[in-house]
Amino acid sequence: MQIHRRSCVKTYLATYANAKVLLVRDEAGFFNSLCSCPISPQSYVRYTTLYNHIQKAQCHWIGPERFVREWLVPQSPHSPTTSLSSDSKSFTSAQENMVTATIVKEEQRDMAQPLLLPMGTSDLGTFDHPIDIDHSDDATSENPASRSITPSVTTEFIAETINELHFTNELTSLGLAIQSRLKSLVCIECGVLLKPSSVSHHIRKTHASANISFDSATFNAYLANTVSLIDDNFPPPPTTVVPAFAGLSLFRDSMQCHLCSKIYCDEPTLENHYRAAHGKQKPPLPLLVTAQRYDSQFHNSYFRVTEPVSADLPSGEDPINAIFQDMKNAIPKQDGATEDARLTTPWLMSTKWHIHIKCAPVDDLREYAAPPTEKEFPRLSSLVLKYYQVISDRYLAEASDLVLQILNTPHPEKTGIVNDPIHSHQNTSTLSKYTATISRLLAFIMRPKPKYPLDIPDDLQTEVTKLVQSIKCKDPDQQVIANVHAVLLYLWTNTWHRSQTNTTPKFLGTWGSGSWKTK
């Protein structure tokens, strides 16, 4: 499962059947849920998947009590029934110092993340209205067609910072807030500023799938009452380094021009700027900075900002890190592989691959089995692919059905000959993936291996030497292909015994993943 590392939802207040629990993503990007359902996975990437699972299975929270925000039903004598103990106080303090953002869809994120500024408890305000949970990207959602502001699970919204972002019921229902330092509207999901005249167009074009209800008359009436808080136009972009603006997307590792203040997010664009503005073909090593911009349309000029710094906590301990550590300790550890050498699997005892690489340096093994490069073995990979294309197009068409059936049978002497004959790959890209391993095998045999001796028969060594010389001397393609055929034919037709001189296990034992791949 691929982790959504760019998700902007760091915390989620989950409502179980018996408690409300504030879940915080771990360092790998997962929500770790300890519930009573036996088929429940312990980690979730999407909060929507976790929400649907809790609602359908009516799960109970069985994890540590210090994660619990509020108990909803009477517990057993061994569980708290009214308020939490000293652990709950430390958890409440940790929760109050957290900063969450509006829950938004995870697929529509740009390369930047919305800025979250942790502040002290005096700067935080808790709103009593719930905020919606968007299920538009979850196929199992119970109500994906509409965006409601009263879902079955109530999630509290904590302002990012009252000093810079001002939230009201009218704006929150539209996914907006007021950036007080810039005196402009900001879209929390997109991390961009919006002019009042462009709000309707932005919601209709960018957030059409959310089905947000927008009433122009109500919105204009609200603007009339907040005329002192919102300007019609954006302020000029800063020309000096300024503290980051809350609500705007952060562009980390942006590149700034050494000769002027222009900032770009990719190297090709910076190179074009150097050629057009400064007459230089290639810029020096770029200066990496953190930048922001007002929007991605007409005011897309980046300006440099400083990274947000979290406020110091009185206790001197980061509560989020403490929660991460407690959740890791609460999850039972999986039993690892046994260290008893006598319990080696029968499969390894049969192949003896672990014996072939015993005491060999791992880094050297990876170099020996690395894919061939054009500098080391020119044309090898392309000619191996061409060799297999010729076999697939010509010889498979000329061979009899019995021969093709035998070629497609792994063990004819054990299982008998299968009825399905071997055939060419229907997908052209499959053959290139198949021949990549063959090219690595040939490169492995041709490379010098001082720390991994490979004792091969003299006849095979002669054919390998011819192949190496034909590549170095830049012989015609047909001659190189003929030498490739000679080496592979010897490998296929020779009777190999289970010994340390066996070439194939020597090569297969070098796979860096340790998975002993055979195809």
C-alpha positions in Angstrom: 0.0 0.0 0.0 1.4 3.3 -1.0 1.4 5.9 1.8 -0.2 9.4 1.1 2.7 11.4 2.4 1.3 14.6 1.1 -1.9 14.4 3.1 -2.8 17.6 5.0 -4.9 15.8 7.6 -2.5 15.0 10.5 -5.0 14.3 13.2 -8.5 12.8 13.2 -11.1 12.7 16.0 -12.6 9.2 15.6 -15.9 8.4 17.2 -15.9 4.8 18.3 -19.0 3.1 19.9 -17.6 3.7 23.4 -15.3 6.7 23.1 -14.0 9.6 21.1 -10.3 9.2 20.3 -7.9 11.7 18.8 -5.7 9.8 16.3 -2.4 11.3 15.1 -0.6 10.1 12.1 2.7 8.3 12.9 6.0 9.1 11.2 5.1 6.7 8.3 1.8 8.5 7.6 -0.6 6.0 9.1 -3.5 6.3 11.6 -3.0 3.5 14.1 -6.4 2.3 15.3 -6.7 -0.2 18.2 -10.3 -1.3 18.0 -12.2 -4.5 18.9 -13.0 -5.7 15.4 -10.9 -8.9 14.7 -10.6 -8.2 11.0 -9.6 -4.6 11.4 -6.2 -3.6 10.1 -4.1 -1.7 12.6 -3.1 1.1 10.3 -5.1 3.3 7.9 -3.8 5.7 5.2 -7.1 7.5 4.7 -9.3 8.8 7.5 -12.3 8.1 5.3 -11.6 4.4 5.2 -11.2 4.4 9.0 -14.5 6.4 9.4 -16.5 3.9 7.3 -15.0 0.9 9.1 -15.9 2.3 12.5 -19.5 3.2 11.4 -20.2 -0.1 9.8 -18.6 -2.4 12.3 -19.6 -0.4 15.4 -16.1 -0.8 16.7 -15.0 -0.2 20.3 -11.8 1.4 21.3 -9.5 -1.0 23.3 -6.3 1.0 23.2 -4.7 3.1 26.0 -6.9 5.4 28.0 -4.6 8.4 27.5 -5.7 8.6 23.9 -9.4 8.9 24.8 -10.9 12.4 24.5 -14.3 11.4 25.9 -16.1 8.3 27.0 -19.6 8.0 25.4 -21.1 5.0 27.3 -20.7 3.6 30.8 -17.7 1.3 31.0 -16.9 -1.7 33.1 -15.6 -1.3 36.6 -12.1 -1.5 35.2 -12.7 1.4 32.8 -13.3 5.1 33.7 -16.9 6.2 33.8 -16.7 9.9 34.3 -13.4 11.7 33.7 -9.9 10.5 32.9 -7.1 10.4 35.5 -3.8 12.2 35.3 -3.1 10.6 32.0 -6.1 12.3 30.5 -4.8 15.7 31.8 -1.6 15.3 30.0 -3.4 14.1 26.9 -5.8 17.0 27.0 -2.9 19.4 27.3 -1.3 17.7 24.3 -4.5 17.9 22.3 -5.0 21.6 23.0 -1.6 22.3 21.7 -2.2 20.5 18.4 -3.3 22.3 15.3 -5.5 20.6 12.7 -6.7 21.8 9.4 -9.9 21.4 7.5 -10.4 17.9 6.4 -9.9 17.8 2.6 -9.5 15.3 -0.1 -6.0 13.8 -0.3 -5.8 13.2 -4.1 -6.1 16.8 -5.1 -3.0 18.1 -3.3 -0.3 19.9 -5.1 3.4 19.4 -4.4 3.0 21.8 -1.4 1.2 21.3 1.9 -0.9 23.8 3.7 0.9 25.6 6.4 0.0 24.7 10.0 1.2 26.9 12.8 1.1 25.4 16.3 0.3 28.1 18.8 -0.2 28.3 22.5 -3.6 27.5 24.1 -4.4 31.1 24.5 -4.2 31.6 20.7 -6.5 28.7 19.9 -10.2 28.8 19.5 -12.5 25.8 19.4 -15.7 26.2 17.2 -18.8 24.3 18.3 -20.0 23.7 14.8 -19.0 20.4 13.1 -17.1 20.4 9.8 -17.9 18.0 7.0 -16.0 14.9 6.1 -15.6 14.5 2.3 -16.3 11.0 1.1 -16.0 11.8 -2.6 -12.8 9.7 -3.0 -14.1 6.7 -1.0 -16.1 4.2 -3.0 -17.6 2.7 0.1 -18.9 6.0 1.5 -22.5 5.9 2.6 -23.3 9.3 1.1 -20.8 10.4 -1.5 -23.1 12.5 -3.6 -23.4 15.5 -1.3 -21.2 17.6 1.0 -23.1 18.0 4.3 -22.0 20.0 7.2 -23.7 17.7 9.7 -22.2 14.2 9.4 -23.0 11.4 11.7 -19.6 11.8 13.4 -18.8 15.2 14.9 -15.3 16.4 14.3 -14.2 19.5 16.2 -12.5 22.2 14.2 -9.6 24.0 15.9 -8.4 27.2 14.3 -4.9 27.3 12.9 -4.2 30.6 14.5 -6.8 33.3 15.4 -4.2 36.0 14.7 -4.0 35.2 11.0 -6.8 32.9 10.0 -10.4 33.9 10.9 -13.1 31.3 10.6 -16.8 31.9 10.5 -19.8 29.6 9.8 -20.4 31.2 6.4 -16.8 30.8 5.3 -16.2 27.4 6.8 -19.1 25.9 4.9 -17.4 27.0 1.7 -13.9 25.8 2.8 -12.6 29.4 3.1 -11.1 31.6 5.8 -9.8 35.1 6.1 -6.1 35.7 6.1 -6.0 38.7 8.4 -2.4 39.6 7.7 -3.1 39.8 3.9 -6.8 40.8 4.3 -7.8 38.3 1.7 -9.9 35.1 1.4 -7.9 31.9 1.4 -9.0 28.4 0.2 -7.9 26.0 3.0 -7.9 23.0 0.7 -5.9 24.6 -2.2 -3.8 26.9 -0.1 -4.3 29.9 -2.4 -5.8 33.4 -2.0 -9.1 34.2 -3.7 -10.6 37.5 -4.7 -14.2 37.9 -3.6 -15.3 38.1 -7.2 -13.6 34.7 -8.1 -15.0 32.6 -5.2 -17.9 31.3 -7.2 -15.8 30.4 -10.2 -13.2 28.7 -8.0 -15.8 26.6 -6.2 -17.6 25.6 -9.4 -14.4 24.7 -11.3 -12.0 23.4 -8.7 -14.4 21.8 -6.2 -17.2 20.7 -8.4 -17.1 17.1 -7.0 -17.7 18.4 -3.5 -21.2 19.8 -4.5 -20.8 22.9 -2.3 -23.9 25.0 -2.1 -23.0 28.6 -3.0 -25.5 31.4 -2.8 -24.3 34.7 -4.3 -26.8 36.9 -2.4 -25.9 35.4 1.0 -22.2 35.6 0.2 -22.4 39.3 -1.0 -24.4 40.2 2.2 -21.6 38.6 4.3 -18.9 40.6 2.4 -20.8 43.8 3.1 -20.6 43.2 6.8 -16.9 42.3 6.6 -15.7 45.1 4.3 -13.0 46.1 6.7 -11.5 42.6 6.8 -11.3 41.7 3.1 -9.8 43.7 0.3 -10.9 43.4 -3.3 -7.3 43.0 -4.6 -4.3 41.2 -3.4 -1.4 43.1 -1.8 1.9 43.3 -3.7 4.1 40.2 -3.1 6.8 40.8 -0.5 10.2 41.7 -1.8 12.1 40.6 1.4 12.0 37.5 3.5 8.9 37.4 5.6 7.4 34.9 8.1 5.2 32.3 6.3 1.6 33.2 5.8 -0.8 30.7 7.5 -3.1 29.0 5.1 -0.9 29.4 2.0 0.9 26.4 0.5 4.5 26.0 1.4 7.0 25.2 -1.4 10.0 23.7 0.2 13.3 23.2 -1.7 12.4 26.0 -4.1 15.3 27.5 -6.2 16.2 31.1 -6.1 18.2 32.9 -8.8 21.6 34.1 -7.6 21.5 37.3 -9.6 18.0 38.4 -8.8 15.1 37.6 -6.4 13.2 35.3 -8.8 12.2 31.9 -7.3 11.2 28.8 -9.2 10.1 25.3 -8.2 11.9 23.3 -10.8 15.4 23.4 -12.4 14.4 23.6 -16.1 12.3 26.7 -15.4 15.3 28.3 -13.6 17.6 27.5 -16.5 15.2 29.1 -18.9 15.2 32.2 -16.6 19.0 32.3 -16.6 19.2 32.2 -20.4 16.4 34.7 -21.0 17.2 37.3 -18.2 20.9 36.9 -17.6 22.3 35.4 -20.8 23.8 32.3 -19.0 23.4 28.8 -20.4 23.4 27.0 -17.1 22.9 28.4 -13.6 25.3 27.7 -10.7 24.3 25.4 -7.9 20.7 26.6 -7.0 20.0 28.2 -3.7 17.3 26.2 -2.0 14.7 28.3 -0.1 11.2 28.0 1.3 8.7 30.0 -0.7 5.0 30.8 -1.0 2.7 32.3 -3.6 -0.7 34.0 -3.6 -2.3 31.7 -6.2 -1.4 29.7 -9.3 -3.0 32.0 -11.9 -2.0 35.6 -12.5 -0.3 36.2 -9.2 2.0 33.2 -9.3 5.2 35.0 -8.3 7.0 33.1 -5.6 8.4 35.0 -2.6 10.7 33.8 0.1 9.5 33.0 3.6 10.9 31.6 6.8 9.8 28.2 8.1 7.1 28.3 10.8 8.5 27.6 14.2 6.3 25.8 16.8 5.8 27.5 20.1 7.8 26.2 23.0 5.7 23.9 25.3 5.9 24.5 29.1 6.6 20.9 29.8 9.6 20.8 27.5 8.3 17.6 25.8 6.6 17.4 22.5 3.2 15.8 23.2 2.8 14.6 19.6 6.0 12.6 19.8 4.9 11.2 23.1 1.6 10.1 21.5 3.6 8.5 18.6 5.8 6.6 21.1 2.8 5.4 23.2 0.9 4.2 20.2 4.0 2.3 19.0 4.3 0.6 22.3 0.6 -0.2 22.4 0.7 -2.1 19.1 1.8 -5.7 19.7 5.1 -6.6 18.1 5.1 -9.3 15.5 7.2 -12.3 16.1 10.3 -12.2 13.9 12.0 -15.0 12.1 13.6 -17.7 14.3 17.3 -17.6 14.7 17.6 -21.4 15.1 19.9 -22.5 12.3 18.5 -26.0 12.5 15.1 -24.8 11.3 16.3 -23.7 7.8 13.5 -24.3 5.3 13.6 -27.5 3.2 13.5 -25.2 0.1 16.8 -23.5 1.1 18.3 -26.9 2.0 17.4 -28.1 -1.5 18.7 -25.1 -3.5 21.6 -24.3 -1.1 21.5 -20.7 -2.3 22.4 -19.5 1.1 25.7 -21.5 0.9 26.7 -19.8 -2.4 26.8 -16.3 -0.9 28.1 -17.3 2.5 30.6 -14.7 3.8 30.5 -12.8 0.6 30.4 -8.9 0.8 26.9 -7.7 0.2 27.8 -4.5 -1.6 30.2 -6.4 -4.0 27.5 -8.9 -4.7 25.1 -6.1 -5.7 27.7 -4.7 -8.1 28.4 -8.0 -9.7 24.7 -8.6 -10.4 23.9 -5.0 -11.4 22.2 -4.3 -14.8 24.8 -3.7 -17.6 25.4 -0.1 -18.6 26.2 1.2 -22.0 29.6 2.3 -20.8 30.5 -1.1 -19.4 28.9 -3.4 -22.1 27.7 -1.3 -25.0 24.6 -2.7 -26.9 24.4 -5.8 -24.7 20.8 -5.1 -23.4 19.5 -4.1 -26.8 21.0 -7.0 -28.6 19.7 -9.5 -26.0 16.2 -8.1 -26.6 16.7 -8.3 -30.4 17.9 -11.9 -30.0 14.7 -12.9 -28.2 12.6 -11.0 -30.7 14.1 -13.0 -33.5 13.5 -16.2 -31.6 9.9 -15.2 -30.8 9.1 -14.1 -34.4 11.0 -16.7 -36.4 11.8 -19.9 -34.6 8.6 -20.2 -32.6 6.6 -20.1 -35.8 8.7 -22.8 -37.4 8.8 -25.3 -34.4 6.3 -28.1 -34.2 3.5 -28.1 -31.6 5.2 -30.9 -29.6 8.4 -29.0 -29.3 6.5 -25.9 -28.1 4.6 -27.9 -25.6 7.7 -29.4 -24.2 9.3 -25.9 -23.9 6.2 -24.7 -22.0 6.4 -27.6 -19.5 8.6 -27.0 -16.4 9.0 -30.7 -15.5 7.9 -33.0 -18.3 9.3 -36.1 -16.6 7.2 -35.4 -13.5 3.9 -33.9 -14.7 3.8 -34.8 -18.3 3.7 -32.5 -21.3 1.1 -29.7 -21.0 -1.3 -29.0 -23.9 -0.6 -25.3 -24.1 2.4 -24.6 -26.4 4.7 -21.7 -25.6 3.9 -18.6 -27.5 5.1 -15.0 -28.0 4.3 -12.3 -25.5 1.1 -10.5 -26.5 2.3 -7.3 -24.8 5.5 -6.0 -26.4 6.7 -4.4 -23.2 6.7 -7.9 -21.4 9.6 -9.1 -23.5 11.8 -6.2 -22.5 11.1 -6.9 -18.8 11.9 -10.6 -19.3 15.2 -10.0 -21.1 16.4 -7.6 -18.4 17.2 -10.6 -16.1 19.0 -12.3 -19.0 21.2 -9.3 -19.6 22.0 -9.1 -15.9 23.0 -12.8 -16.0 25.3 -12.3 -19.0 26.9 -9.2 -17.4 27.3 -11.2 -14.1 29.2 -13.9 -15.9 31.4 -11.5 -17.9 32.4 -9.3 -15.0 35.5 -10.0 -13.0 34.5 -11.1 -9.5 37.6 -11.2 -7.2 35.5 -11.5 -4.0 33.0 -14.0 -5.4 34.9 -16.6 -7.5 32.9 -18.4 -10.2 34.4 -21.6 -11.4 32.9 -22.3 -14.8 33.8 -25.0 -17.3 36.5 -24.2 -19.9 34.1 -24.5 -22.8 31.8 -21.9 -21.3 34.7 -19.6 -20.4 35.8 -19.7 -24.1 32.3 -18.6 -25.3 32.2 -15.9 -22.6 35.6 -14.6 -23.7 34.4 -14.4 -27.3 31.3 -12.5 -26.3 33.4 -10.0 -24.3 35.8 -9.5 -27.2 33.0 -9.0 -29.7 31.5 -6.3 -27.6 34.8 -4.5 -27.0 35.8 -4.7 -30.6 32.4 -3.3 -31.7 31.7 -6.3 -34.0 28.5 -6.3 -36.1 25.3 -6.9 -34.3 24.8 -10.4 -35.9 28.2 -11.5 -34.6 27.4 -10.3 -31.0 24.0 -12.0 -31.2 25.7 -15.2 -32.3 28.0 -15.1 -29.3 25.1 -14.4 -27.0 23.4 -17.4 -28.4 26.4 -19.6 -27.8 26.7 -18.6 -24.2 23.0 -19.0 -23.4 22.9 -22.3 -25.3 25.7 -23.7 -23.2 23.9 -22.6 -20.0 20.6 -24.2 -21.1 22.0 -27.5 -22.4 24.7 -28.2 -19.9 23.9 -30.6 -17.0 24.5 -28.6 -13.9 25.1 -30.4 -10.6 24.4 -29.0 -7.1 27.8 -27.7 -6.3 29.4 -24.3 -5.7 30.4 -24.2 -9.4 26.8 -24.0 -10.5 26.5 -20.7 -12.4 22.7 -20.1 -12.0 22.5 -20.3 -8.2 25.6 -18.2 -8.0 23.8 -15.5 -9.9 20.4 -15.8 -8.2 21.9 -15.7 -4.8 23.1 -12.1 -5.4 19.6 -10.5 -5.6 19.7 -7.6 -3.2 16.1 -8.0 -2.0 16.8 -11.4 -0.5 13.7 -12.8 -2.2 15.6 -15.3 -4.3 13.7 -14.3 -7.5 13.8 -16.8 -10.3 11.9 -14.9 -12.9 
